[in-house]
Amino acid sequence: MRVATFNMQNLRLRGGQLDGARDADVEAGPEATRHDTADRLLGARLIADAAPDVIALQEVFDRAALDFFHDRMLARVGSVRYPHRVCLPGNDGRGQDVALMSRRPLAQVHGHADVTPRDLGLETPRWMDPTRPVFRRDCLTARAGPLTLFVCHFKAPYPRARKAWKVRRVEAQAVRRLVEARFPDPAAALWLVLGDLNDPLDSADPAIAPLLPPFSVDLLARLPPGERWSWHDAESGQYGRPDALLASPALAGRFPGARPRLHRAALGHEARRHAGHRFAATGWHRPHASDHALLAVDFPGL
């Protein structure tokens, strides 16, 4: 089984077409919209090229946008099809939901957008209401064959970095509680936390520490440090690795050779750290598939 995760950067359907990989309406106008379709075709080609059996997506506005992308964009670039698709409403007021597309049937599909810190017995900062939803988007869970997926998109580190850190810490604690509630012995079960966890690159004090080793195995840590980056911000020039593949100890132990591949062929040329292959349609900033790479990992025979 090949599993992937990809932040699509605002996949939104309106007016009968998809917005491109751009941040809401900050880049609005003819110059922004000129590349919209090209962006999404690059995203489709990136997915088709990686050919995952199951792919977790972030920043999908709704099921209609997901279906439009699948039926209109993926169909134009290759034969890959995902008959099993999920995108449940989350808590982001802008509609940035998490989603799944799968070639395999999905079982035990469940969103947790309504779960609160109080429901999970979590302590919160004084300014955080324990009766309000804990996830800024959602934690979408589903089982694909023997593997249980926890698809997440945590709070971004802005506008106030320290406050956002505390939000992510509670989100990470919440996901851990969900894993522990699902499995009597989490270390022995087959599960994967994946998505955009929004922690800075190799932070000395990661907000997502409750999910990190020894609770899980960070599969990206199997790559050399210089190869782990998965995101580039055009405005600041910053690189990061907000995207994660955190495997249960049992899953990682069963597949000691499972090393993620970062598909960067549709990042803009401004991400100069990537010196490898790019699709011909990729531009300096745009067209591009996203400001994130696609991450994929193989679990043979699963």
C-alpha positions, 0 to 999 in steps of 0.5 A: 500500500502506498500512502501519501499526504498533500496540502493542496493550498486552497482547493476551492470551487466557485463559478464552475471552476477551481481556484488555483493554488493561491492564498484565498483572495490575497492574490485576486485579480486577472494575474492570479486567476490566469494560472488557476487551471494550470495549478490544478492540472499540475496538482493532478499530475503530481498525484498521478505521478506519485500514484498513491493507493490512499492520499490524505489532503489538506485545504480542500474546501468541500466535497464538491471541490474534491469531486470536481478536482477528481473528475475534471483534473485527474481524468485529464492527466492519467488513469489514476482513479479514487472511487472512495472519497471523503471530505467532512465539514471541519471548523475552519471558517474559510472552509479549509477541510481535510479529505481522503481519496482512496482506491481501496474501500474506507471503513470506520470513517469518522470526523472529530470536528465537534470533539472538545478538550473537555470530552478528552479530559485535556487541560487547556490554557486559561484563554482556551474554552474547554467546551469549544472544538479542539481541532482548528480543522478536524482529525479525520479517521478512517481505516484502509485495509489493516491501517488506520489513518488519522488525517490532521491539519493543525493551527498555523504558527501565526499571527501570534506564534506562541499562542499558536504553539499552545493551540497545536500542543492541545491538538497534538494531545487530542490526537494522541487521546484519540489513538489511545481510545481506539487501540488498547495497546497503541504501540502494537497497532497499525496506524499513521498520523499524517497531514500538515501539523504546522510545526517549524522545521526541526523545532527545539521545542515542538508543539507536537511532542505528544505525538513524537517518539517514543509514541510514534516513529517519525518516518521523515527522520529516516531521511537525511536532514537536508532532504526533509523539507516539504514547504517553501514560502515565496514571500519570506524564502523560508523552507520548512517541514510542516508535513508529517508521517508519524507511524505507530511503532508496530507499523514502523517496525514491520516496515524498517525500510519504509522511507518517504519520498518527497515529490517536488516536481510541481513546486515553483522554481523559486524554491531553489533548494530543489534542484531535481526534475520539475514538470515543464508547465511549472513556473517561477512562482506559478503555475505550481501545484502548491507551496507544499510537496507531496509526501508518499511512503510504501508499505508493501503487502499491507 
